């Protein structure tokens, strides 16, 4: 273990946090998949443990490989990635794999690998926004040359994601606004955008209520919000999930029932993904749940620290955009589990069971570590640098 951390480059604290979250993930997934194993694997409870372990190991390898790439390369990659993302999202909407009345998934032929195109879009959009913001700093306060090049791709990508995955589109939109604020976009444009966003959400929900067939998931959105605002109404399935999650959290108490002793895993529909935090609190108590929250807070603190130390605008925007998106998603997942937010279907990054979602999360953290690694190199070399418009770093000339 000491050799593992000694060889890791970049922010060591982030490596430690990721390792602890992966350990939590293994324990929680193994405990929460018992019922699923009896239904689909003939009682072989180790099946999902070993499968999840393999996914995590491959994810860490992806993270390690990504963090070795010089982060300035992601500026160019984002352009290609965003262009490829648009047809992917269109294909998903038109002919993606249907799950819960939503076309969210694409299947890669031959290898039969299924992934959510929104995960790809989210990462490439944040990278692209970091690139544009870093290039436009001299004219960032202008509407035409500063604001429009940032907001147009953000709205376009979020609109393509929205019909099948409202919560992911909302998280990505909020992340984009945070990036715009940090990138010094004029506040009057940001506040106008917030107002338009509120009006758009009200309009979408009004249309979904008046014409449920207009949006594939419109009925589900309305039911979940109705249930959250008035638990006597709304989706019975969402009501059932939240009630079972509450029972799990209350029965966990301060110290929990101990690992593997959860009973609500037998009643929650998705205890290994959407509501895995409730299982963690049931087995490890408020202390364990609080520790998980603390880990995500430490992760975000380290990202902020990387951002403040970064010599280039692109690296700073890239790290804070990806870091905020991951931690914000984690907070939304945990808020749903304790009924502070309507049911969204968002997973808990690095903990919930999943294949490609974990891999994209690991790649995202690898990019943050790449920025951190470059800072370490510059600090050790003592090299003064100047920032190019592309966000690249070159030795400063005297």
C-alpha angles and dihedrals in degrees: 000000000000090000089050093057093038092057094044114101126209126031107359092197090061090051089052093048091049091050093051092047090051090052090050088048094054093049095045096045092047091051097043098047097061094102092043090052092054091048099046109014103041094252096310096144093175092063095081092039093058093040092051091045090054090049092051093047091051089046092054089049089053089049091051093048092047094050090057090061115094104251094226088070089068088068091069094036090057092063093054092040094053092050091051092045095062097063089041091058092046091051090048092052094048104037111000123135108282117233124167092350092306133104099221103135136075123196120215109224121241096013091049092219114163123205140164111251089208089068089058093044093049094055097044094046093053090048091049094048090050088053095048094045091051092050095045100049094114092055099025095123093059119098099216102037100028111028104032097054088056103041100042097065091040094054093042095052094042090050091053091050096043102077093060102025116026095170094053091048090050093049091048092048092051090047089052091052091049089052091049091051092050089043090059098248108168111275092226089062092046093049090047088052091050090052092048089048092054091048090048092051092049090048093048093050091045091052091044090053094046095042111021092180092059092079121036091223098029095111092049092051092051094046093050094049091045090051093049093050095038117014092197087070135042139054113352090208092054089046091052093049094049093046092051090047090052091051090051093051095045093047090051093066120176102323102018134229091287127256116316095011099103116133099181091065084079092058107033111091094219108019092152097055126012096025102029090119089064089055091049091053091046093053101033101027129221087312092059093042091048090050091055090050089049091053092056090046090052090049091053092045090054091048090053089049091051089050093053092049097045115113095205129062092221094056092047094050091044095052097044093044095052094039094050092047093053096045093042090054090049092051091049091052092050092044089055091051092055092040097248090123136031117267108278109168092236115149126226105254114247092358109061117083114260143115116222094023090061091045093052089047090052092049089050092052089045089059091052089050089049089059090047092048091053090052089053091050092050092046093051094045092045088220118164112222138193124209122241121207090254090058092251122141124230132170111275117247122225 
